């Protein structure tokens, strides 16, 4: 069963009396464990597509099935529950909570699950922080971390709950190429070890280099959907 | 939930100046509520106590006609016993009524003293000194000399009255008055005591003399103008009053009995003021809430992206709302606690020192029983009331920014 199926998905925004179509009919299937990049020019509908995939928004028309669950049937709370348990987000500007330490920012996502006891939470948070190379920096607040370190905290926050899907919006936009490479390596490792599905929205050629699948969006439609052999990805 | 609470406390220190301004605004409003409530309660207590002491007792028994002409201090309608049985028997019957602890006779009459410059109008109060000392706070007001002694032609006067008459304790004063037979009479008394009080009626108008002397000089043996009944607790007045009224109705319908509230214009007015002020307190705290709401709205705006992120990772709207309500509630509790404590301390201090409204109330009639020295009441009940009011109103007010935060769509919030 595919992790995500989109059929005839349309999204129209209303700006006053003007209707602005952002997605004009998307048909897309994403399998578990894919490492996919969505790219396209500004205003092409990338972010809207990611919002639909991430259960943050509902389509105007069409249907989306996530892990066997028809999203149209879920209310606001149902969508929040789905995001809480199965979707991890990595935002371009990190969106860390400034008053919390790196440890607490990651802990937040895990606490929402209400699934693990204190000991288990601590073990999981420390493990994921070590995996993203932040061992020893757990007690630092975001303002005490570099851009790359912040992005790693955001990645750890997205991955700590071991979601089925991670959506990353321009994850390398604020990073230098060396840090971008390090961060992508971490995500690739998670993809390979945990089978987590990654979908990126980016213009960054470096990120696109890592992707197994490249989806080009233009004017709210999929213009190109190209799969690459895993071995060929980094060559 | 514990994690969210931890986040709330950390957020409070995020913008310390905003939090401090909000807490100060709440604290100030709550402090004013505690102070104002203490002041109003102090006024009501003072007015009620003075009215009971110096006008009506808990229950006042007078001739029905006297009640209509009380301001004239007429001697034509005395209290002289039930159905011709004599005053002592009447006092004894009233003392036997269940709930009555003391029966205090008073004989009030109009009098005057001629000085070189003017004719000073006064009001003579014939009293039993032992009973007055036991029932009223007159002993505290007696700043010089002593109380009158039965059998002696002596008087006690207020400081201002003495000043008007240009007399001192130890001097003699000749007082003119009309007897019960409407004959004018002048008698010289020795001044044995001086009262110092904010009550204008005692300070400027009335003078005390022994009841036996008043009865003898006015030709009113075994007669008084009023009987004041004292109960163990003023809450018992309605029950005791109905028993007294029943006794009077079956014995002598000349007499009427009134509870202390019926004979005062000020007490019901003050009770009404207290009720009105209770609404004003809520508005006062609501006013401080504007600061809190404004602060919280700014916080919501500042954290819009963060709210979007929290919503995106699965925090439900109700928990986002809870986050902001809790933040406001903590500010409400902190501000209310500080304000209530400060207000309480202020009232403790002012309840000892008091306010002198003498200048402001100088034009008020001497007959109005209103002490120009006001002492706010420091009461734990008022302090708790203000604390709870502050906390509840601020928390409810935080619903506005909290709802705004909870309604933010994650996609829109993160676009900010």
Interface residues (C-beta under 8 A of the other chain):
Chain A: X51 X54 X56 X57 X76 X77 X80 X81 X83 X84 X85 X87 X88 X89 X91 X93 X95 X97 X98 X99 X100 X107 X108 X109 X111 X112 X157
Chain B: X3 X7 X10 X11 X13 X14 X305 X306 X308 X309 X310 X311 X312 X313 X314 X315 X316 X317 X409 X410 X411 X414
